[in-house]
């Protein structure tokens, strides 16, 4: 469908009425759930890494594991922010 071929008010009416509005809201809710899950998982990973490297596991191998896991946690946080933006 070429949205540029129709006036904006017709495109808007088609999006916000009928079956078009429900799938958009469901997609936004799914993006928000994904953002929430990624945020919670990143927080959990950070907590586990801190606990391991601070209490239970000391030395160079602990630092190596933490260095390997930190970029993954950063990726989860960045992806959560992108998912939250998509949900808005």
N, C-alpha and C positions, 0 to 999 in steps of 0.2 A: 504494500500500500504506500502510495506517495503522499505523505502528509503535507508536503509543500503545495500540492495541487488544490487543497481545500482551504477555506478561510479558517483562521485560528479558532473562532467560536464554534465551528462545527467539530474540529478536532477535539477541543476541550469538552464539548458536550458528549462526544463519543467515549472519551476516556473516563469521565466522571459519572456516567449513567450506565445503566444496564450491567452486563457482565464485566465490563472493563474495570470498574472500580474495585470489585472484590479481589480479583487476582493481584492488583497492584498493592492493596493493603496486606494481603497474605505474603507477598514477596517482601514487603518492608518488615513485617513481623519476623519472617524467617531470617532476614539479614540481622535484625536486632538480636534474635536468639543466638545466632552465630557469633556476633560481637560479644555478647555476654559470656558465652562458653569459652571463647578464646581468652578473654580477660581473666576469667576464673582460672583457666589452665595456666596462663602465664604467671599469675600470682602463686599458684600451687607449686609450679616449678621453681620459682624464685625462693619460696619458703624451704623447699626440700634442699636446694643447692646451698642455701645459707646454713641450714641445719647440719648438713653433711660436712661442709668445709669448716664450719665454726666449732662443732662439738665432736662429731663422731669420726671424722676423717681428716687427718692433718698431713701435711707434707706436699711434695711436688706433684704427686698423682692427683691429689685433691684439687690443687690449683689448675692442673691440666684439664681435669674434668669440668671444672667451673668455666674455664676459658672456652671449652668446646660447647658448653650448654648456653652460655650467655647470648650468643648471636641468635640462637633458636628462640629464646625468650623474647628478645627484641623483635624478631620477626613476628611472633604471635601478637605482641602488643601493637605493632604497626598494622598488621592485618586486621586486628580487632578495630582499630581506629578507622580503617578503610571500610569495614563492614558496617560500622555505626554510621558513617557518612552516607553509605548507600541506603541505609534504613531511613534516614531523615527525609 
